[in-house]
């Protein structure tokens, strides 16, 4: 199947495979590859973990009859690399196996690739098609593209609020408070989200009032690096945590220099408002519980409306993207 519909079908499979690397491949992008011969998939693979083989190499290794490669098409959601890094160039492996046709979802904006992989394939006589499912391929690796194009991490804002719009109780009595706004299913989901990002960030007041662990203890995934926004370097926290500037630009510059590709910001209100006011955020995930409090600390207000929402038991998740 070499039609446009066929290209889309196989690229969709590349994207399915690529997603399996979420949370494990950073700072590399998520990549999946599929090799097709006469309308049948004869090999596929994805990038499992940073420092390990790339998707194209894994797909090539999965092909049992290598003689078919000279009559096959390789699909990959991101331009094959052309430089030596942790692994050899994928473009060289494709050329070595004499694959005649390569279909690429989108170009790689990394300064060491950025068209060089495609140029290398074409110079070797390979027919290269670029731009199949391009928007979806860009969306999948939005963290990677934001990091390299804007020299900052991809920023996800997250908070929970009551049905009547409050995110925290009234703390004017100076007493510690323990409460939950959302249901247990959403708490597990939040820990899954944490496992998918490089870092997590809260404000000084959140750390002082709630002493959050900021881990993935409810989900079997890696813990993100933990940061707290505050003045000075002494972190009042019951866990290893790095202090960063309360200035959003300075904070994100520090994270960028640490090669952090994405950060989930879990508040509190002042910290979230700083990011919203700066315009330096990319998406927000707002968890809405069923309780009403009547008073308390109002949740932040976003300038953009939710693009979609999802019900989880009796709670709702609002997904918001910042309009550029």
C-alpha positions, 0 to 999 in steps of 0.5 A: 500500500503506497497510497496517501491513505497507506502513508497515513495508516503506517504513520499512525502506527509509528505514532502509536509506537513512539508514545511508548517512550514517553517519560523514558527517552528525554532529552531525545524525542519519541520516535517510532518506525515501521517497515512495509513490504508489499502492504505488509509490516515486516518490522517495527520498533521504537526508541525505548530509553535514552542512550539506547538504540533508536526506532529505525535501528530497532525496526531494521533488527526486527526484520527477519528476511533482510533481503526484503529491505531493498524493496521496502518502505520505512516510515518514521515520525521524525527525521532520521538522525545524521550525526554520532551521539549516544548511537550511530546515525540512523540515516547511515543504517537506512542507507546501508540496508538499501531501503529505496523509500523513506516516509518522514512525518516531520523534520527534526529541529535539533541543530545537529539534524534539521534537514541533514538526515533527509539530505543524506538519504536523498544524496544516497539515491533514496526517495524521501517523502516528508510531511505525512501526519505532520501536525500529529508528529509535531504534537507528539514531540511538543516538549522536544520542539519547544525545548529546541525552538524556544530554549525553555522547557515545555510548561504544564500547569496543573491544579485542583479546584472545587466545583465553586472554584476554590483551590485552597482552604482559608488558612487565616487561622494559622492551623495545618489543614489536610483535605482532598479536592479530587477522587482517588482515581485522579490522584493516581492519574496525577502521579502518572502525569508526573512520571511523564515529565522531567521536572515538577515545580511548586512555590515556597508557600506550597512547600511550607504549608503542605510539605508535598512529596512530589513523587510518583508513589501511586504509579510505577514510574520515575520521579521527576526532578523537584524544584521550589520557587523561592528567594535565596537558596535555603529550601525549607523542605523534607526532601531533596529539592532545588531552589529556583528564582521566583522570576519565571524567565530566570526559572525556566532559563535555569531548567533549560540549562539543566537540560530539562525538557518539560516541567509540571507546575503544581502551584500554589496560586501565586506561582501559577499566577506568575506563569499565567501572567508571563505567558510562559506556559503551554498547557493547563490541566485543571482537576475539578472536584464535586465539593463546594466550599463557599469560601477559600482561596480562588483558583487561577483564571486562565485567558483561554477556554478548555479545548476538551474535558474528561469525566473521571467518576464524579470529577472533571479534568479540563484541558487548556492549551495556550493560544499563541 
